[in-house]
């Protein structure tokens, strides 16, 4: 299992617009269709500071590579670029880290998530 961490540096106060772009373009939902994508989250600090992060949990490096090759990855770049305060390359990969230990163990991550209706 690997974790991906993508940092977004946006203009201070643009975090809600970033969230709106992610929702409108269904970026996380599209990535979740990739085989081996287990969990994704768009997050920001409690005290807004112009940063946001996408954290992903993937079955393997190959699973993450499938997302990198997905035809819809980067489709929202035109809406994201005006929000960025720093350099932003929509084709750049995220920082990837190998999981050495997790609780629950890695196989639990691959099970379908329960919804509030279950």
KOLVEXSE-672323 format. One record per residue (C-alpha): residue in three letters; chain; z, x negated, y negated; residue number from 1. Coordinates in steps of 0.1 Angstrom, whole numbers, padded with zeros to 4 digits. Each point is the difference from the previous one (the first is absolute). Example, Ala and Ser with C-alpha at 12.3 -4.5 7.8 and 13.67 -1.06 7.14 Angstrom:
BEGIN
<fikol code="ala" unit="A" Z="0078" X="-0123" Y="0045" pos="1"/>
<fikol code="ser" unit="A" Z="-0007" X="-0014" Y="-0034" pos="2"/>
This chain:
BEGIN
<fikol code="unk" unit="A" Z="0000" X="0000" Y="0000" pos="1"/>
<fikol code="unk" unit="A" Z="-0007" X="-0012" Y="-0035" pos="2"/>
<fikol code="unk" unit="A" Z="0011" X="0012" Y="-0035" pos="3"/>
<fikol code="unk" unit="A" Z="-0024" X="0000" Y="-0029" pos="4"/>
<fikol code="unk" unit="A" Z="0013" X="-0002" Y="-0036" pos="5"/>
<fikol code="unk" unit="A" Z="-0025" X="0007" Y="-0028" pos="6"/>
<fikol code="unk" unit="A" Z="0014" X="-0005" Y="-0036" pos="7"/>
<fikol code="unk" unit="A" Z="-0015" X="0020" Y="-0029" pos="8"/>
<fikol code="unk" unit="A" Z="0007" X="-0012" Y="-0035" pos="9"/>
<fikol code="unk" unit="A" Z="-0006" X="0029" Y="-0023" pos="10"/>
<fikol code="unk" unit="A" Z="0005" X="0006" Y="-0037" pos="11"/>
<fikol code="unk" unit="A" Z="0037" X="0010" Y="-0005" pos="12"/>
<fikol code="unk" unit="A" Z="0002" X="0037" Y="0002" pos="13"/>
<fikol code="unk" unit="A" Z="-0032" X="0004" Y="0021" pos="14"/>
<fikol code="unk" unit="A" Z="0018" X="0003" Y="0033" pos="15"/>
<fikol code="unk" unit="A" Z="-0004" X="0038" Y="0000" pos="16"/>
<fikol code="unk" unit="A" Z="-0037" X="-0004" Y="-0006" pos="17"/>
<fikol code="unk" unit="A" Z="-0002" X="-0025" Y="0029" pos="18"/>
<fikol code="unk" unit="A" Z="0017" X="0025" Y="0022" pos="19"/>
<fikol code="unk" unit="A" Z="-0024" X="0028" Y="-0011" pos="20"/>
<fikol code="unk" unit="A" Z="-0030" X="-0022" Y="0009" pos="21"/>
<fikol code="unk" unit="A" Z="0014" X="-0007" Y="0034" pos="22"/>
<fikol code="unk" unit="A" Z="0006" X="0037" Y="0006" pos="23"/>
<fikol code="unk" unit="A" Z="-0034" X="0011" Y="-0014" pos="24"/>
<fikol code="unk" unit="A" Z="-0020" X="-0025" Y="0020" pos="25"/>
<fikol code="unk" unit="A" Z="0023" X="0004" Y="0031" pos="26"/>
<fikol code="unk" unit="A" Z="0002" X="-0037" Y="0004" pos="27"/>
<fikol code="unk" unit="A" Z="0030" X="-0001" Y="0023" pos="28"/>
<fikol code="unk" unit="A" Z="-0012" X="0030" Y="0020" pos="29"/>
<fikol code="unk" unit="A" Z="-0034" X="-0017" Y="0005" pos="30"/>
<fikol code="unk" unit="A" Z="0016" X="-0032" Y="0012" pos="31"/>
<fikol code="unk" unit="A" Z="0021" X="0020" Y="0024" pos="32"/>
<fikol code="unk" unit="A" Z="-0032" X="0010" Y="0018" pos="33"/>
<fikol code="unk" unit="A" Z="-0005" X="-0036" Y="0010" pos="34"/>
<fikol code="unk" unit="A" Z="0010" X="-0007" Y="0036" pos="35"/>
<fikol code="unk" unit="A" Z="0032" X="-0021" Y="0000" pos="36"/>
<fikol code="unk" unit="A" Z="0012" X="0011" Y="-0034" pos="37"/>
<fikol code="unk" unit="A" Z="0035" X="0011" Y="0006" pos="38"/>
<fikol code="unk" unit="A" Z="0018" X="0006" Y="-0034" pos="39"/>
<fikol code="unk" unit="A" Z="-0009" X="-0003" Y="-0036" pos="40"/>
<fikol code="unk" unit="A" Z="0019" X="0005" Y="-0033" pos="41"/>
<fikol code="unk" unit="A" Z="-0007" X="-0004" Y="-0037" pos="42"/>
<fikol code="unk" unit="A" Z="0032" X="-0011" Y="-0016" pos="43"/>
<fikol code="unk" unit="A" Z="0013" X="-0012" Y="-0034" pos="44"/>
<fikol code="unk" unit="A" Z="0033" X="-0014" Y="-0012" pos="45"/>
<fikol code="unk" unit="A" Z="0028" X="0024" Y="-0012" pos="46"/>
<fikol code="unk" unit="A" Z="-0005" X="-0014" Y="-0035" pos="47"/>
<fikol code="unk" unit="A" Z="-0037" X="0001" Y="-0007" pos="48"/>
<fikol code="unk" unit="A" Z="-0013" X="-0035" Y="-0009" pos="49"/>
<fikol code="unk" unit="A" Z="-0037" X="0003" Y="0003" pos="50"/>
<fikol code="unk" unit="A" Z="-0001" X="-0007" Y="0037" pos="51"/>
<fikol code="unk" unit="A" Z="-0007" X="0021" Y="0031" pos="52"/>
<fikol code="unk" unit="A" Z="-0004" X="-0010" Y="0036" pos="53"/>
<fikol code="unk" unit="A" Z="-0018" X="0014" Y="0031" pos="54"/>
<fikol code="unk" unit="A" Z="0019" X="-0009" Y="0031" pos="55"/>
<fikol code="unk" unit="A" Z="-0018" X="0005" Y="0033" pos="56"/>
<fikol code="unk" unit="A" Z="0010" X="-0004" Y="0036" pos="57"/>
<fikol code="unk" unit="A" Z="-0028" X="-0008" Y="0024" pos="58"/>
<fikol code="unk" unit="A" Z="-0003" X="-0004" Y="0037" pos="59"/>
<fikol code="unk" unit="A" Z="-0018" X="-0034" Y="-0003" pos="60"/>
<fikol code="unk" unit="A" Z="-0020" X="-0022" Y="-0022" pos="61"/>
<fikol code="unk" unit="A" Z="-0031" X="0016" Y="0014" pos="62"/>
<fikol code="unk" unit="A" Z="0012" X="0035" Y="-0010" pos="63"/>
<fikol code="unk" unit="A" Z="0005" X="-0013" Y="-0036" pos="64"/>
<fikol code="unk" unit="A" Z="-0035" X="-0016" Y="0001" pos="65"/>
<fikol code="unk" unit="A" Z="-0014" X="0034" Y="0009" pos="66"/>
<fikol code="unk" unit="A" Z="0014" X="0013" Y="-0032" pos="67"/>
<fikol code="unk" unit="A" Z="-0015" X="-0029" Y="-0019" pos="68"/>
<fikol code="unk" unit="A" Z="-0034" X="0009" Y="0014" pos="69"/>
<fikol code="unk" unit="A" Z="0004" X="0037" Y="-0005" pos="70"/>
<fikol code="unk" unit="A" Z="-0029" X="0014" Y="-0022" pos="71"/>
<fikol code="unk" unit="A" Z="0024" X="0020" Y="-0022" pos="72"/>
<fikol code="unk" unit="A" Z="0023" X="-0029" Y="-0008" pos="73"/>
<fikol code="unk" unit="A" Z="-0004" X="-0008" Y="-0036" pos="74"/>
<fikol code="unk" unit="A" Z="-0016" X="0033" Y="-0009" pos="75"/>
<fikol code="unk" unit="A" Z="0026" X="0007" Y="-0027" pos="76"/>
<fikol code="unk" unit="A" Z="-0005" X="-0034" Y="-0017" pos="77"/>
<fikol code="unk" unit="A" Z="-0016" X="0016" Y="-0030" pos="78"/>
<fikol code="unk" unit="A" Z="0031" X="0021" Y="-0006" pos="79"/>
<fikol code="unk" unit="A" Z="0024" X="-0027" Y="0008" pos="80"/>
<fikol code="unk" unit="A" Z="-0014" X="-0028" Y="-0022" pos="81"/>
<fikol code="unk" unit="A" Z="0008" X="0015" Y="-0034" pos="82"/>
<fikol code="unk" unit="A" Z="0037" X="0003" Y="0011" pos="83"/>
<fikol code="unk" unit="A" Z="0004" X="-0036" Y="0009" pos="84"/>
<fikol code="unk" unit="A" Z="0017" X="-0025" Y="-0024" pos="85"/>
<fikol code="unk" unit="A" Z="-0007" X="-0030" Y="0021" pos="86"/>
<fikol code="unk" unit="A" Z="-0029" X="-0014" Y="0021" pos="87"/>
<fikol code="unk" unit="A" Z="-0010" X="0026" Y="0027" pos="88"/>
<fikol code="unk" unit="A" Z="-0025" X="-0006" Y="0027" pos="89"/>
<fikol code="unk" unit="A" Z="-0005" X="0033" Y="0020" pos="90"/>
<fikol code="unk" unit="A" Z="-0015" X="-0020" Y="0029" pos="91"/>
<fikol code="unk" unit="A" Z="0030" X="-0024" Y="0003" pos="92"/>
<fikol code="unk" unit="A" Z="0022" X="0003" Y="0031" pos="93"/>
<fikol code="unk" unit="A" Z="0037" X="0007" Y="-0002" pos="94"/>
<fikol code="unk" unit="A" Z="0026" X="-0025" Y="0008" pos="95"/>
<fikol code="unk" unit="A" Z="0005" X="0002" Y="0038" pos="96"/>
<fikol code="unk" unit="A" Z="0032" X="-0008" Y="0019" pos="97"/>
<fikol code="unk" unit="A" Z="0006" X="-0001" Y="0037" pos="98"/>
<fikol code="unk" unit="A" Z="0030" X="0021" Y="0011" pos="99"/>
<fikol code="unk" unit="A" Z="0024" X="-0022" Y="0020" pos="100"/>
<fikol code="unk" unit="A" Z="0025" X="0028" Y="0007" pos="101"/>
<fikol code="unk" unit="A" Z="0003" X="0036" Y="-0009" pos="102"/>
<fikol code="unk" unit="A" Z="0023" X="0029" Y="0006" pos="103"/>
<fikol code="unk" unit="A" Z="-0011" X="0022" Y="0015" pos="104"/>
<fikol code="unk" unit="A" Z="-0023" X="-0022" Y="0021" pos="105"/>
<fikol code="unk" unit="A" Z="-0036" X="-0001" Y="-0008" pos="106"/>
<fikol code="unk" unit="A" Z="-0012" X="0026" Y="0025" pos="107"/>
<fikol code="unk" unit="A" Z="0021" X="0027" Y="-0018" pos="108"/>
<fikol code="unk" unit="A" Z="-0021" X="-0006" Y="-0031" pos="109"/>
<fikol code="unk" unit="A" Z="-0032" X="0011" Y="0018" pos="110"/>
<fikol code="unk" unit="A" Z="0013" X="0034" Y="0009" pos="111"/>
<fikol code="unk" unit="A" Z="-0012" X="0029" Y="-0023" pos="112"/>
<fikol code="unk" unit="A" Z="0023" X="0007" Y="-0029" pos="113"/>
<fikol code="unk" unit="A" Z="0020" X="0032" Y="0001" pos="114"/>
<fikol code="unk" unit="A" Z="-0007" X="0024" Y="-0028" pos="115"/>
<fikol code="unk" unit="A" Z="0026" X="0021" Y="-0018" pos="116"/>
<fikol code="unk" unit="A" Z="-0013" X="0030" Y="0020" pos="117"/>
<fikol code="unk" unit="A" Z="0009" X="-0015" Y="0034" pos="118"/>
